[in-house]
């Protein structure tokens, strides 16, 4: 089994969500949009630690035997901007619980960016 890096996981979820606005505009099949909204909810709000992305980058850009993470790792989430764009088309297809979970994840991530040592260090650059 190959371990996925944070960047690989983010690339995967953003590639899947990047197509949502186009698909929605073209009047895509409802089951496709529902499937994408379900995957997004699993990724961001799953209670299963093996499938959930934690809303922090505490260990991003870690170097074994040197450090456990660096503020420059925040750049790895650059493409996460695609997810909220897609979510505008998907939120209406999510359950209230999933919708609150996805919105809560982004709120927690923003809180982490504004209050963590890594987030403040990167903002000061």
Number of C-alpha atoms within 10 A of each C-alpha: 3 4 6 9 11 17 16 12 14 20 17 12 18 21 15 16 26 20 13 24 17 13 15 16 9 9 9 12 10 10 10 13 21 16 14 21 26 16 15 25 23 18 21 20 23 18 10 10 10 8 12 15 18 15 18 19 25 19 16 21 20 16 11 8 6 7 10 12 16 19 22 16 20 18 13 16 16 13 15 17 11 18 21 17 14 22 22 11 18 23 19 12 18 20 13 11 11 20 20 14 17 25 18 15 19 17 13 15 16 15 14 18 21 15 12 16 14 23 22 14 15 17 11 7 7
